[in-house]
Amino acid sequence: MVDTDTRKRRGGGRAGAAARRGKAVIEQMPWRLPVNTDRPTEPLPPEGVEAIHDGAMRILEEIGVAFYNEEALALFREAGCSVDGEIVRMGRDWVMEMVAKAPREFTLTPRNPDRTLRIGGNVILFGNVSSPPNYWDMEIGRKVPGNREQCRNLLKLTQYFNCIHFAGGYPVEPVDIHASVRHLDVLYDKLTISDKVMHAYSLGKERVEDVMEMVRIAGGLSDEEFEATPRMYTNINSTSPLKHDHPMIDGCLRLARRGQAIVVTPFTLAGAMAPVTMAGAVAQSLAEALCAIALFQYVRPGIPCVIGTFTSNVDMKSGAPAFGTPEYMRATQMTGQMARFYGLPVRSSGVCAANVPDGQAMWETSNSLWAAVQSGTNMVYHAAGWLEGGLIASPEKFIMDCEVLQQIQRYMEPATYATTPDDIALEAIRAVGNDGHFFGIQHTQDRYTTAFYQPFLSDWKNYEGWEAAGAIWTPERAHHLFKEIIGSFEAPEMDEGIREELADFVARRKAEGGAPTDF
C-alpha cells in the first residue's frame, strides 16, 4: 500500500504542506490499488447463507424472472430452461453450474496500462458518481439540469484524484447534447480527459458498439487485441421486481461476445420493489443478478462478471428512497457474504439521500462506504459526488468524498497496524519514562512526516484559528479546491493520430445519426 519512493521528507504546518505539493493544488496519496486487509463482516450464520441461497433459487425455480429480450429467451430455451412467454424458470443446478464458470478475479486494462485494475480478491476500488440528470454547486446555488461543461469538469476530477480508480457512466447527464449522439461526445471527452477504465451504457446496440469501438481506437488496439482481455465494462440494473429489459441484456450479450466485463446490479428498495424484510430483499436481488450472470456464462463461459448490490429501503412514511441506513449497510454486508459463497466479485455504492453536501450527506455516504469495506466489496460505484439519491452530482461533494476515500485507503495501509519492535517502540517509551513527552525524541522526529494521515480538506485549526482564517465551512473549502483543480487541470497524453481517429469516428457516427431515439 505505501509507495515509499514517492514520499519526501517535509516540514510541518501550512508552509510545509505548500512546499510538499509544489505546483499541485493538493498533496494527495499516490495511485494504488487498495488492499482490504480486514476480515469481512459476515452477519449471516451458515444456516442464514443457506436460507438466502435457497430463497434465491426457489425464486428462479418456482416464480421465474421476466426477460424482455427475444435472443435471451431463445438462449434459455436452448439451455433447457422453462420459458413461458417472457417468464423464465431455471433449475438451481444449472444456475450454479453456469455461475461457477465466472472468474473470481480478472483485470481491466484501459488505454494507459499503468492504470490497469484488478477486480476481485481483497482489492477495493472506487469509481465516480454516475448518471445523475442534475447538477449542484455552490456558485450556482440551486439544482439545475446537467450540461457538457459540468460533465467535463466532473471527468477532470475523476482523472485528477488518485483515489478514484475507474470512470462510471456520465458523471452528470449532459442534457444539452441530444440523446442520439450524447454517448459519442461524452465518450470522446472521457477518453481524452481521462486514461482510466471506461464504462459503456447498455442502452441499445448502437451505443454499446460505438463505445467498444472508441475504447479500441483510444487504446491503439486491433480487434483481436481488444477482445483478448477486458478493456472496459458495463453495469446493468434489473427492473425490479423480477424483470430484465431488452436493451440492457442486449448490450451485455454484445460485450460478452467480445470479452468485456459485465456488472449486474439489481436496484431493490425494500418495502417498494422488494420485500420489506432485508433478507427477502437480498434473496430477490441475488435471484435477479444470478439469472443474468448464468445467461452470460452460457453464452461465453468465463466472461468476467461482477454481482452488484443496490439494496436499500424506502421511508415508509413518504415512500422516498433512503440510503446509508442501517438496513442498507446490513444488506451490503449480506450480499458481500453471498458473493463469496458464489465465488463472484462484488460491487456496492457510496450513496446518500441528502440534497446538498451537508452533514447528512457525509454521514450517510460514510455509512455506505464503510459498508463497502465491511462487505469485501471490490468495486464501489458512486464513491464520490452523489446527492439526492442519485439525482444530483456535486463537485463539492465529490471532493469531500475523496477526503473520506483517502482516509479509508490510509486505514488499510499496513503501517497503521504494524507490530515490529520499531512499532512497539519500547525504547522510545523507556526514554520518555514517566514525566516527559514524545514530541521531541528521535523516534518521533524520524517518523513525523509520514506517521499519520494528512488531510487536504479537513481543517484542524481550533475555533479561533478557523475564525481568523475566514470561518470557511467545509463545502466552501471544497468549492475553492474544485475551482483550483479545474483551473490547473492537464489532460493525460494521447497520441495525436489516435485523437484524430477518435474525432473522425465521432463525426462519422454523428453524420449517420448516432443512436435512434423517439424524439
Salt bridges, closest charged atoms under 4 A:
GLU27 OE2 - ARG10 NH1 3.40
GLU27 OE1 - ARG20 NE 2.69
GLU42 OE2 - ARG340 NE 3.04
ASP54 OD1 - ARG92 NH1 3.00
GLU61 OE2 - ARG92 NE 3.04
GLU62 OE2 - ARG58 NE 2.74
GLU71 OE2 - ARG257 NH1 2.70
GLU105 OE1 - ARG118 NH1 3.11
GLU139 OE1 - LYS483 NZ 2.72
GLU173 OE2 - ARG182 NH1 2.68
ASP185 OD2 - ARG148 NH1 3.76
ASP185 OD1 - LYS510 NZ 2.72
ASP189 OD2 - ARG148 NE 2.80
ASP189 OD1 - ARG152 NH1 2.99
ASP195 OD1 - ARG115 NE 3.22
GLU209 OE2 - ARG254 NH1 3.06
ASP210 OD2 - HIS183 NE2 2.79
ASP210 OD1 - ARG509 NE 2.74
GLU213 OE2 - ARG216 NH2 2.65
ASP223 OD1 - ARG216 NE 3.43
ASP223 OD1 - ARG258 NH2 3.47
GLU227 OE2 - ARG258 NE 2.80
ASP250 OD2 - ARG254 NE 2.84
GLU388 OE1 - LYS143 NZ 3.00
GLU396 OE2 - HIS479 ND1 2.67
ASP401 OD2 - LYS397 NZ 2.84
GLU413 OE2 - ARG7 NH2 3.94
GLU413 OE2 - ARG32 NH1 2.92
GLU413 OE1 - ARG410 NH1 2.49
ASP422 OD2 - ARG447 NH2 2.48
GLU427 OE2 - ARG430 NH2 3.13
ASP459 OD2 - LYS461 NZ 2.91
GLU476 OE2 - HIS480 NE2 3.70
GLU496 OE2 - ARG499 NE 3.39
GLU512 OE2 - ARG508 NH1 3.13
GLU512 OE1 - ARG509 NH1 2.92
